[in-house]
Amino acid sequence: MIVQQLLSLKKKLKLRAMDLHTPYFDKNDVNYLEKSIRSTFVSTQAGYYIDKFRSKLADITGSKYVILLNSGSSGIYLGLRTLNVKEKDEVFLPTLNYIASANAVKSLNAIPHFIDSDIKNFGVDIKKLKSYLKKNFKFHKRKTINIKSGNVVSCLIVTHVFGMSCDMIELTKLCRNYNIKLIEDASEALGSKYNKKHLGTYGDIGILSFNGNKIITSGAGGAFMTNNYDMFKKADHLSQNAKKFHKWKYEYDDLGYNIKMPNLNAALGFAQIKRIKKYIINKKKLFNIYLEIFLNNKSIEVVKPDSKLSWNCWLVTILLKSNSIKIRDKIISQLNNYKIGARPVWQLNHKIRIYKNCPKMDLSNAEHLEKNIITLPSSAHFLMGDKKK
Ligand SMILES: Cc1ncc(COP(=O)(O)O)c(C=O)c1O
C-alpha cells in the first residue's frame, strides 16, 4: 500500500524521479559563483561572500560567533578540540546517529559512550539518561565519573535528527548539573527552532552542515557556532592550522587543521540561504501532502514534530509498525526500483565493528527505531516547478 501511495504521488507531482534530498539551483547561484571567481578570492583566507554568508547565518540562528568550515564533520571534530576533550574522556552520544560524531571522538582517543534515543523525536531520551547517570556515575569535584571505568564524562553530543529536537531546555539543564559540555550536531537542522530558539544555540557549541543533501548547500561546507568568545577564538585559531597572527611570518603554536570554507563555497551558500524561507514553505507543504496521503494507512505513522518545535521539515519520516528490518528493506528496495529514493536510518553506531566494545546503556528505543524508520523524498524543489529531477 505504501509503495502504491507514493507512486501515485510521484505521478501527481509529474516527477520522473523523487530522490531523497537534492539541491535546487537558480541563476543567482551561478551569478555569485562567477563573481567570486572574477574577484580572484576563491580560497579560505578572505572574500566578500565569507563575511556575507557568515553574518546571514548569525542573523538567522542568533548565534554570536559563526565560523565557516569545509564540512559539518570537521565542525564536530573542531568542537571536541575546542572543549579540550582528551584521551580516555568519555563522550555521550546517541547510537542512532550519523557516523561523524563517533569517528571524531575516537580520533582523539576519547571513548564514545552510546546512549538511547527518544522514541518520539529521535533526540536523546533524557529521562533514561537521567536514571542511567544516577545509577552508574558519581559526581566528584565537579566531574561526572563513570564508576565502572573511572573515566570522566566530559561532553555530550546531541544530534537533531532530520531537523527535529528533544527537549533542549531539559537537556541543557541536565548537562549543566553534571558539568558535561554540550555539542549540538544541528547539521540537519538549519531553520529549525525549539521553543523559539534556533537549534545549535542551546549548547556550548553548535554545528551545521551545507552538504549537497542539506536544506541549503554550499557544495560542501559546515559551520561552527558558539556564544562564548574564548571558544570562538580557540576554534578559529585551530581551524587555520593554529597559525599565529602575523603579517608575513609563518609560526604555529598548536595542532591545527586547514578546515575553513573557501569563498567560492560561501558564494553558493549565500545565494542559497536567501531562499531558505521559500524552501521551508515548500517542504512544509510536502509534509502536509504526505500526512494527507497516509491518513488512512494503518500500517505506518508519519512522524510529527513536537508542539514546541518550528521544524524545517528536512526529511519526512514514517515509522512502520512491522518491527522487521526485512520488511523495511523490502519496501525501500521496491520504492527505489520505482525511482523513489526512500532510505533507512543509519546503522546503529554501537553495531559498527570499531565501536562494538564501547560502553553503552540499554539501547532498546534505538533498536526499535532502526527497524521501523523510513525517510521519504523531501526536496523543496518537488513543489517549486522544477520537473526535471
Ligand atoms: C547528522 C549529521 N551530522 C553530521 C553530518 C556531517 O556533515 P558533512 O557531510 O558536512 O561533513 C551530517 C551530514 O552529512 C549529518 O547528517
The ligand as a Tripos MOL2 file, in Angstrom:
@<TRIPOS>MOLECULE
LIG
   16    16     1     0     0
SMALL
NO_CHARGES

@<TRIPOS>ATOM
      1 C1         23.5360   14.4700   11.4900 C.3       1 LIG1
      2 C2         24.7390   14.7670   10.6470 C.ar      1 LIG1
      3 N1         25.8890   15.0490   11.2630 N.ar      1 LIG1
      4 C3         26.9930   15.3450   10.5710 C.ar      1 LIG1
      5 C4         26.9810   15.3730    9.2000 C.ar      1 LIG1
      6 C5         28.2670   15.6640    8.5060 C.3       1 LIG1
      7 O1         28.2080   16.7670    7.6910 O.3       1 LIG1
      8 P1         29.1850   16.8900    6.4340 P.3       1 LIG1
      9 O2         28.6810   15.9680    5.3830 O.co2     1 LIG1
     10 O3         29.0710   18.3270    6.0460 O.co2     1 LIG1
     11 O4         30.5450   16.5420    6.8980 O.co2     1 LIG1
     12 C6         25.8100   15.0540    8.5080 C.ar      1 LIG1
     13 C7         25.6750   15.0380    7.0620 C.2       1 LIG1
     14 O5         26.2640   14.7110    6.1860 O.2       1 LIG1
     15 C8         24.6540   14.7370    9.2590 C.ar      1 LIG1
     16 O6         23.5070   14.4270    8.6470 O.3       1 LIG1
@<TRIPOS>BOND
     1     1     2 1
     2     2     3 ar
     3     2    15 ar
     4     3     4 ar
     5     4     5 ar
     6     5     6 1
     7     5    12 ar
     8     6     7 1
     9     7     8 1
    10     8     9 2
    11     8    10 1
    12     8    11 1
    13    12    13 1
    14    12    15 ar
    15    13    14 2
    16    15    16 1
@<TRIPOS>SUBSTRUCTURE
     1 LIG1         1 GROUP 0 **** ****
